[in-house]
């Protein structure tokens, strides 16, 4: 019975993490959990016009095609002393199956990696409601997979303390708190199946 209870806890943890995993919905609402968070991303008409805009104050990312909003989502940015850099960048490296290369936690998945500065990138990871990373930008699996699909090598990235999009689109971003989500078993984290896309089409017309 005790073994079955532990297995049930592990499966619940795994289910939560697979839907989100460690490291907005276009339609408001209360704070989402790992299991009910969903992001809609629209297919761009011209992929060369796509830009990524990140607001550190709100921890919101906005993917734009000119004046057209393609996706808005909650992220998790760098904590004090390890801030996410501000400025204008370009995505120059993408790796869907990237893993952490250094200790501690060597091998930990950093899926949907989109690097915009040396050692700084967007990737799947647990999203906290306050700045918590070492400078990278963590995103729920739902959002990270869609950002990966929306961007390409050369896509501009603009990071500011605040953005005009905060007032225009900020209310469309569903709050997200994964700070208490448990890690799935290490065997699951290290499995190649970890990098499976979330269900459904990543981009919609």
Buried (B, 14 or more C-beta within 10 A) or exposed (E): EEEEEEEEEBEEBBEBBBBBBBBBBBEEEEEBBBEEBBBBBBBBEEEEEBBBBBBBEBBBBBBBBEEEBBBBBBBBBBBEEEBBEEEEBBBBEBBBEBBBEEEEEEEBBBBBBBBBBEEBBBBBBBBBBEBBBEBBBBBBBBBBBBBBBBBEEEBBBBBBEEBEBBEEBBEBBBBBBBEEBBBBBEEBBEEEEBBEBBEEEBBEE
